[in-house]
Amino acid sequence: MKRTKGVLFYFFLMLFAVSAGLILSDIKANALSDSDEIGEFKSIKGEAKLIRSGKTIVVKEGESFKLQDIAVTETNAEALVILKDESLIVLGGPPKSKLSLKEYSLSNKDGGKSVLALPYGEMRAITCQDRFDIETALSKVYAFGSLDFAIWESTVDGKPASCVGVLKGGVVEVKNIDVSIKETVRIPKGEMSCVTAGEVPSDPVTISDEILKALIAKGNRAHIDHACQPCLECERLNPEGVCVPDNLKPCDDGDSCTIDDRCLGGKCKGKKDPSSVDPNCS
């Protein structure tokens, strides 16, 4: 009896070790290293730089954006980055701006997430993911779903403030960077909230026409209008922002029942998987 228990113990111990090894192997396979490209600079206005592994690079269109890279724009400059899931970030504006991407995972059926730091300056983001977390000098911003939102520096009653405005869809919440201030404010579409040091985020108010105009002007129209559409290739130099179907480009239609997903006529389409045994795929 004791021998049987011993055999069973070692059997389950080995089973646990194998399972743990497979899990760790899967995590390692899906983990991103600092050298992995997670996006590309699609348009540059003015002067933008990239700090990578302690070295400074002058950014040009087509430059890759990697995990842990730090992007910096000078005064009245903008840099537009498109991430691998087609989410779009416009960094910069009147003030100098600085952005780093701390964490990134592609959107899939289980969701995707980006964690960014914006220590100073302003940005606009059009997200195709389930979650974007951005930390500024004064606030923490949590964006959920597909949406268009912006973060910028301002002043409230003469004090420096971090403001967040929602231009389109999704859910955006903001709280003070000070962990002792627990209150979180949810910002509806078309409204904004500002955070100052030591204070609860302000109640949301309608974005003024002047601010709204400045936010909407951020970014190249050809890319802004067609963000989150991986099967449309925008003609960068066309002033009308024309986009054409990028046929046969590999993509992900989000359907686990299909294989060999390709861009056809501007839409992502896959073929039915003949080997699937999932009853939901019949």
Buried (B, 14 or more C-beta within 10 A) or exposed (E): EEEEEEEEEEEEEEEEEEEEEEEEEEEEEEEBEEEEEBBBBBBBBEBBBBBBEEEEEEBEEEBBBBBBBBBBBEEEBBBBBBBBBBBBBBBBBEBBBBBBBEEBBBBEEEEBBBBBBBEBBBBBBBBBBBBBBBBBBBBBBBBBBBBBBBBBBBEBEEEBBBBBBBBEBBBBBBBBBBEEBEEEBBBEBBBBBBBBBEBBBBEBEEBEEEBBEBBBEBBBBBBBBBBBBBBBBBEEEEEEBEBEBBEEBEBBBEBBBBEEBBBBEBBBBBEEBEEBEEEEEE
